[in-house]
Amino acid sequence: MFVRLPDAPKINAFADAGKIGKWAAADVEVMRLCGLLAGDNNGNFNPSSSVTRAEIAAILQRYFEMLPNALDEMYSRFDRILD
């Protein structure tokens, strides 16, 4: 599952999007679009809060669940290029 982003991604899915640093905005948007980041129950990203072990565990679990499909897609694209 590859995500094509607009030239200037906007993080408007989070209620506190204005608090996300400009230097991190594009990366946060990529991870949100890929499904790795979802925000809290109130729709906030909470960029100034410390991440908990549970939050890191949830991100890693989502990542490892997505990895096989991403690898399959990557190899499929390489095969089409090489053929």
Residue, then its C-alpha position, 0 to 999 in steps of 0.5 A: m500500500f503506497v500513498r501518493l501525497p499532494d505536493a504540500p500535505k496538510i494535516n487537518a485531520f487532527a484537531d490540534a494540527g496547528k501545534i505540529g511543527k512545520w518540520a514534522a508536518a509532512d512526515v506526520e501526514v505520511m504516517r497518518l495516511c498510511g494508517l500508522l498514526a491515528g491520534d487520540n480519542n479526541g482527534n488530537f495528535n498531541p505533538s508536545s506530549s511524551v509518547t507512551r509505551a502503549e502508543i509505541a506498541a500500537i504503532l509497531q503492531r500496525y507497522f508489522e501488520m502492514l509490512p507483508n503487504a508493503l513488501d509484496e507491493m514493492y516486489s510486484r513493482f520491481d518485477r514490472i520494472l524488470d520485465 
